[in-house]
Amino acid sequence: MSFTVAIDGPAAAGKGTISKAVAAHFGFAHLDTGLLYRAVGRKTLGLETLSETTAAQLAAELTPTDLERDDLRTVEVAQAASRVAALPAVRQELLAFQRAFSKRPMGAVLDGRDIGTVICPDADVKLFVTASDEIRARRRYEELKNKGGRDSLAHVMAALKQRDANDAARDVAPMEQAADAILLDTTNMVIDVAVQSAISVIKKRMQDQG
C-alpha cells in the first residue's frame, strides 16, 4: 500500500534537505519536482522567444540526464523555472509523471510548491516548510558560493523574493499552504531538528492509520 508525503514551501526553506532525509529514513522514493521545472527552464535559456507550445515540447522531451545537470541551482535557472512553471501546458506535461511517482508501492516523498494542493491533494501527510526571507537568502547564497557562484547576497535575496511573488501570484497552481498541511518554520532550527520534526509528524500519521 502506498504512502505519500507532500512537502511544499518556498526556495531555500529546507524542504529539499528535509524531503531527502525523510525519504531515506522511511525507505521511500523521493522526487524533487522543482528540478523538473528547473530542467525545463534551463532548456529555454538562450531562446530569443518562448511560446507555451515550445516550453511544453521541451517538458515532454525531458530525460533523466537533464535532471542530473550540475547547473540547475543558479539564480538564472531559478528565474527561468518560475517562468515556465506558470505555463499551463508545461504543468500538464509534467502532471502525470508526478502523480504516478506519488503512488509508488513502497512510499514516496515529493517536494515542490503545489504538491499538497494540486499534485497530491490526498497525500497522507502534508508539510509546508518555510523560513524568513533573510535566512533563506543566506542559505541559498552560501550554497551558490560553495559551488563557485559569484552572485551577491543582495542579488540572491532579490531573486528569491521575485520568485516567491511569481509563484504565489500565478494563475495556475500558485504556491500556497494546503488547508490541511502542517507548518514547519525552520528559521530558528538546525537541519537535524527540522528533519526530526518532520519524521515525528509522519510517524504519528502512520500510527493513526494503523
Steps between C-alpha positions, in 0.01 A plus 500: 500500500642840402564781747544849362675794667453844340747770601453853368658836564712780355860466384777445756260436788646152544230290335742325265739394775211396724335305220816305418561419866139393556507278191825339614366445852184320388641339187268704275574617146570875470419747224613862500231629265668840484781336303250415227420868453861604540601254229234634266598857587866418430404382152333835427808711575634661186173481309411837349128436547316242704150381420295278725499234227880499484533482878253210516697315232819547699321361806383197303858432389654499851732211574656379829830647379343846488427472873862415580657822371712684756385847393130476590533697825616831355299818544455524123354151474275560801348802330451303177338220699254746653404622153435156351322382816234764437412343162200262519624283211832438675333407826266265315794322335658435838184424698456133410864419575481655847171331592623162384816545708292582809329160484814290525412194709788543746409863575601833350604848608446786255611854563410812306254787512165344410534139616246514782257722312509369140726201439409293806197658670432167674854453633522316831719776648537859387768735626561863409860591573591867524754741652564872509615674181834589661577144606397354165710750307803430718459125453471526123789749484729262690388207284578688179830636635616150592439399139703789365213743448570874505152641563485749786280440803285796394453350153406162646252666737338696218476188283340298781242769569419532131455126462281484810281774354481330162419158646236633738329721241486266199154400384581130471592306816630792706730428792291492816466296815234232474223541757591167662879539480712528813720811509868443572692827545873430484618857561646417841553127447817312422433250224514191725221638718291588194543149360404338831191721522390382156572137583295526820200637310519217246544230764193623685291494183617145426402393851162665465440310177594175666 
